[in-house]
Amino acid sequence: MGAGVGVSALDLAGWKMQARDEWIGWSDRQRRHHLQRIVNNGRFLILPWVHVKGLASKILALSARQMPRDWESRYGHRPLLLETLVDTVRFRGTCYRAANWIHVGQTTGRGRMDREHASHGRAIKDIYVYPLARDVRQHLRGS
């Protein structure tokens, strides 16, 4: 991508996120069946000394356009939704909003490795999603 721009790290979606799951409107069974159609944008960074107007939203838009084809080629299925989490203590999520990502709520703050709920409420993050298909919620519910 160039000096100063961190490439997005894509990963499987978070197993359960209440705000996202409510936005989609799916049941536990539907989530188990369709979760692999959601891809998490785990990291996105433009270093502070890089100043190019609109760079972040442009990169996000280009990535969202190319990623579904690459993902399907690699994993054999096309994703329907991108998601990302923004730590609002450190960031505002401005580039996601500028790139038309949808804010659907917040996490509970425990993280995927907190199996005992010991960190509940400590690292609450904003959840943003980006639909890759029309009627994405209906597709993710299987209808």
Secondary structure in CASP SS format (residue, H / E / C, confidence):
PFRMAT SS
TARGET T0000
AUTHOR 0000-0000-0000
METHOD secondary structure of the structure
MODEL  1
M C 1.00
G C 1.00
A C 1.00
G C 1.00
V E 1.00
G E 1.00
V E 1.00
S E 1.00
A E 1.00
L E 1.00
D E 1.00
L E 1.00
A C 1.00
G C 1.00
W C 1.00
K C 1.00
M C 1.00
Q H 1.00
A H 1.00
R H 1.00
D H 1.00
E H 1.00
W H 1.00
I H 1.00
G C 1.00
W C 1.00
S C 1.00
D H 1.00
R H 1.00
Q H 1.00
R H 1.00
R H 1.00
H H 1.00
H H 1.00
L H 1.00
Q H 1.00
R H 1.00
I E 1.00
V E 1.00
N E 1.00
N E 1.00
G E 1.00
R E 1.00
F E 1.00
L E 1.00
I E 1.00
L C 1.00
P C 1.00
W C 1.00
V C 1.00
H C 1.00
V C 1.00
K C 1.00
G C 1.00
L H 1.00
A H 1.00
S H 1.00
K H 1.00
I H 1.00
L H 1.00
A H 1.00
L H 1.00
S H 1.00
A H 1.00
R H 1.00
Q H 1.00
M H 1.00
P H 1.00
R H 1.00
D H 1.00
W H 1.00
E H 1.00
S H 1.00
R H 1.00
Y H 1.00
G C 1.00
H C 1.00
R C 1.00
P C 1.00
L C 1.00
L E 1.00
L E 1.00
E E 1.00
T E 1.00
L E 1.00
V E 1.00
D C 1.00
T C 1.00
V C 1.00
R C 1.00
F C 1.00
R C 1.00
G C 1.00
T H 1.00
C H 1.00
Y H 1.00
R H 1.00
A H 1.00
A C 1.00
N C 1.00
W C 1.00
I E 1.00
H E 1.00
V E 1.00
G E 1.00
Q E 1.00
T C 1.00
T C 1.00
G C 1.00
R C 1.00
G C 1.00
R C 1.00
M C 1.00
D C 1.00
R C 1.00
E C 1.00
H C 1.00
A C 1.00
S C 1.00
H C 1.00
G C 1.00
R C 1.00
A C 1.00
I C 1.00
K C 1.00
D E 1.00
I E 1.00
Y E 1.00
V E 1.00
Y E 1.00
P E 1.00
L C 1.00
A C 1.00
R C 1.00
D C 1.00
V H 1.00
R H 1.00
Q H 1.00
H H 1.00
L H 1.00
R H 1.00
G C 1.00
S C 1.00
END
